[in-house]
Amino acid sequence: MSAVVAPAPEVLPEVHIVPPTPRLVKVLIGLGVVALVVFGLLTPSGEDVTFQLTLGDEALALPDVTLPAKISAIVFSAIALAAAVGALFASRKAKPLWPYATGFGVFFVLGFLAWAVAGNTINLVGLLQGSLLLAVPLVFGSMSGILCERAGVINLAIEGQLLTGAFVAAVVASLTQNAYLGLIAAPLGGLFIGLLLAIFAIKYWVDQVILGVVLNVLAVGLTSFFYGRLLAPNQETWNSPPTFSPVPIPVLSDIPIIGPILFNQNIVVYLMYIVVIVINIALFRTKWGLRVRAVGEHPTAADTVGIKVNSVRFRNVLLGGLVAGLGGAFFTVASVGAFGKEMTAGKGFIALAAVIFGRWKPLGALGAALFFGFADNLQSVLSIIGTPIPSEFMLMTPYLATLLAVAGLVGKVRAPAADGIPYKKS
Amino acid sequence: MSETTTATTGTEKQPSKVRTALSGTAGITFLSIVMALVIGAFFIAFSDPTVQETTGYFFAAPLETISAAWTAVMEAYKALLTGMIFDPAKLSTEGLIGALKPLSETITMATPLILAGLSVALAFRAGLFNIGAEGQIILGAIFASYIGFAFDLPWIIHLPFAVLGAIVGGAVWGGIAGFLKAKTGAHEVITTIMLNWIAIYLVAWLLTKPAFLREGRQDPISPPVNPSAEYPTFIDDWRMHAGILVALLCAAGVAWLLDKSTLGFQFRAVGSNASAARTAGMNVSRMYLLVMLIAGGLAGLAGSAQVLGTEKSLTGGVSAGIGFDAITVALLGRANPWGVVAAGLLFGGLRAGGLNMQTQTGTPIDIVLVIQALIVLFIAAPPLVRSVFRLPETGGAGFMQTAKGWNA
């Protein structure tokens, strides 16, 4: 025993095991510098920016915050840059980066707002409340994507599922004059597309990218056809659904700032909280989730231990259809009220972007969807008060961000290993 | 593609020749179209107001419902067909030119579909999904229209210049996806989808700028392109333009490229097995970039057909869903250049005929989308079609089932 002398471990030079700086950190630092320069230089001096922190009907009224625009733009950008540098040190010590990244995001946005809103007033609570609302279909859509793709079936048909969900919700709610029945029926619309996706992908092994594209065309065709034939000529009976109004949750909705944002919303938003929490727990904390992930990562191994790969996939694709259909209800019974041709307008693809941006994780996709919803709402708010950035560029944000994400700018993005590959038992 | 109908040569009970033929590639395509039209007919019948009225007393007079449904379907499809090819009613009043106008419209609609379809098909043969034809069409249209209205040149220079601009615009947009795929491995389906939406907002933004906005107009429309940059037309009354010649030329070019050239061989090698191609010494990354550049250029040409031929100015809706229809065109044409031409003509005809159907019978043109989607669904699943018609299994037609994952 004593003959074997282990070499002293402290001989190893420490410097060589410093992990390489992650791309994300480099990107954050770069963005921080850009923010400091752009927001700092471009913000006109002598202007003030006012942030309102209440909607006006809260029990506890917070005062408006008025700041000199140029100085606050510089300060906020500098704090963001400091957070990015903090992330650099955290990465050296292999500590989690997300607190720094979050801090970076918050102050980057504040710096941006100080620049973009200079000389004006913006209601932060209203901005965030609207952002959450706009994120709802994105969140439901991305949950559908995650349910399918975690089990190994690519779902490019989210757009179509949202659209059919919106359509069915509008029709059922109009015919019954009951928004709740519309909400209950909406998942069936998504289920229809999900069923086709499941049958053709799993039974007939049709390429799933082709399928997604074709099913979107089918959904647009069917809903537009029936819209033109039934809904448009008889708006009264077929296309005048009642809508949900916000339901404040007692106590919680009285919390300053976050109360009105999170807990004074309509029932679809509350359903969204439940769906995200349930999916996240189910996927990572239950036997069911373990099986789903096994099927998506290594179907052969899953099969060997007795998991019926294609049944799991079939069920998950149907489940995904239900969830996306529920999200579709948002468009009709929770916001606009009436169905319109192609009213989802690319939201399904932003949801897909959120899946990828969130790295196939429910909470990641939630974060991405909230960010995309924020960009969307900020765009419409800024277009009212006049903005230095064209609204079209703000609308591009989700797509540009995803393009950069898949290009590896924020680290490697990896889908479930068997995503998109049909399982054929040999 | 190389799948041919293989007649079974066994001693066992042989299916009839017709059934064997129907079970082959061409037969499946034909039957898929028939099935899609039949399902489309059901939708037309069910949504027809007269049919709905008669279903109120269906059990009292079932035949009335059936005959109303039959009339609705026949009228819709008749209008579709006359809007596609030939309108005999116009023969006496407007002569042959008027009666054949539907055919010219079909070709007009088919022109960008064929070009964009070739783009998707070429990428497909190299193992890439070009979902981004929509964005590439927009970029091509932006370049072509700008050159078209901002310059004043003699025809012989102006038109080729504008067309070249369209190719460059589309190639740049396709090239971004190809570059990202080659350099970072980013999946082209995701990047092209994102690039589509970026292009949509890009053109919307450009059309708010003085450089692109038509004088005296607030709505997003560019100045009309100068006549010297327009594709020449053949007959005054028809919109059909020389873009179709470009499309046919491109089909021949792509066919030559794929079947006869070394580059095309490399494309196909990468498409059938990228690792094997890499082992054989091919530069797969370079192939990805080249394929997407060429595919983007083809889709850009589709944009030129829109702005230099059919629409004559740039609008936010210039791509008109052609990029997505192009995917169905490429699939129906089985990624074969001449197949794409045929499929483009069929779907162009459906677009043209659908408009006629909408104005004449009130059947929304959107049913055409349903029919297109169903056709592709069915040809993608030959076993389904075979089981519906109880056809013998002939193997083959395994196209579109070569799925690759996101990480491929």
Interface residues (C-beta under 8 A of the other chain):
Chain A: E149 I154 L156 L196 F200 Y204 W205 V206 D207 Q208 V209 I210 L211 V213 V214 L215 N216 V217 L218 V220 G221 L222 S224 F225 F226 Y227 G228 R229 L230 G346 F349 L352 A353 I356 P390 E392 F393 L395 M396 P398 Y399 L400 T402 L403 V406 A407 G408 R414 A415 P416 A417 A418 D419 G420 I421 P422
Chain B: F43 S47 F129 I131 L180 K183 T184 G185 A186 H187 V189 I190 T191 I193 M194 L195 W197 I198 I200 Y201 L202 A204 W205 T208 F324 D325 I327 T328 L331 T363 P364 D366 I367 V368 L369 V370 I371 Q372 A373 L374 V376 L377 A380 A381 P383 L384 M400 Q401 T402 A403 K404 G405 W406 N407 A408
